[in-house]
Amino acid sequence: MDSVLFRCLPHASSHTAVAGGDFCRTRHCAAISYASSYGLNASCNKRKVQNEYNLRLRKPSLNHHYKGIGGGYTFQKYDMKFVVKATSEKSFGSESQAFDPKSVSDSVKNSLDAFYRFSRPHTVIGTALSIISVSLLAVEKISDISPLFFTGVLEAVVAALFMNIYIVGLNQLSDVEIDKINKPYLPLASGEYSFGTGVAIVSSFSILSFGLSWIVGSWPLFWALFVSFVLGTAYSINVPLLRWKRFAVLAAMCILAVRAVIVQLAFFLHMQTHVYKRPPVFSRPLIFATAFMSFFSVVIALFKDIPDIEGDKVFGIQSFSVRLGQKPVFWTCVTLLEIAYGVALLVGASSPCLWSKIFTGEGDEL
């Protein structure tokens, strides 16, 4: 800056030069001061402009960010509404499906069908008919057919059916692998029931059976259930010295003892001594029924193993069907049934009671 100022005055005198020098210095200082002031102001203005520029640039950015945040918030908000709506619809759908009467009805039907198969209905029907028929043998006059009779029969039938479910259920628990071959439609073999479910059902029905007999207070009923419990357990349970179903003779004896002896004698005594309060008397009809059921029980013991030959062979069950073959056993059963019904026809025909002759003859024809 000094050189520039001095070059502006090349022809000045010394005094003038001095004065000029002073003047120049003064101008120099003023110039420096002005330049400094101008530079400061320029710098400040520059910073101010820069700041304003940055603010202008940043403000849209902030606004954009704010809008972005606002948009995100709005998006989240709508998204939350969407999720809540979807969840609500799904929840309502699940609730409506859970309370769908048709699905509930189907579930109940499937449960009843599984229990029906688990209870082995042919044994339930046979047990009920046997108890009703033997109970009628205790009727001596028309007045004996009273509410007391029906109450006594109902007590015996219900308790016996509970025990029957225990026996057939325990047999299924012991024969799960065999039944997968012979009877895959049973609930345990098909997997509809777990092993724990089977144990729970079997245990519950055994307790119910004994509990009912205890409430009734009939000793013949209690002993009938107890002997059936012991023989049914020995027949099926797989422990040393038991599982008598592996041996053809022992298996047949178990069935004969329960179906022919226990059911006939014990339930007759239940009606005779507990219901009618009469002394025990073994009448001719009772003896005949026991003899007839002995033949019939042997047929049951033999015939039931005929369709189970495949699984019994695999698991070492030495039934008569496995040892002798299906056809010989089948024709043996037919012969025993012909003998039993032939004797029944002769006994009925020789009876002094007209109604006995009629019903025995009609029954044999059927």
TAUR-V852370 format. One record per run of one state. SS is the DSSP state (H for helix, E for strand, L for the rest). FROM is the first residue (numbers start at 0). LEN is the number of residues. If there is no record, write none. Layout:
ss = [SS;SS]
from = [FROM;FROM]
len = [LEN;LEN]
//
This chain:
ss = [L;H;L;H;L;H;L;H;L;H;L;H;L;H;L;H;L;H;L;H;L;H;E;H;L;H;L;H;L;E;L;H;L;H;L;H;L]
from = [0;1;7;13;98;100;118;120;136;141;144;146;174;175;182;186;190;194;216;218;236;243;246;247;275;283;303;305;314;317;318;319;324;325;349;353;365]
len = [1;6;6;85;2;18;2;16;5;3;2;28;1;7;4;4;4;22;2;18;7;3;1;28;8;20;2;9;3;1;1;5;1;24;4;12;1]
//
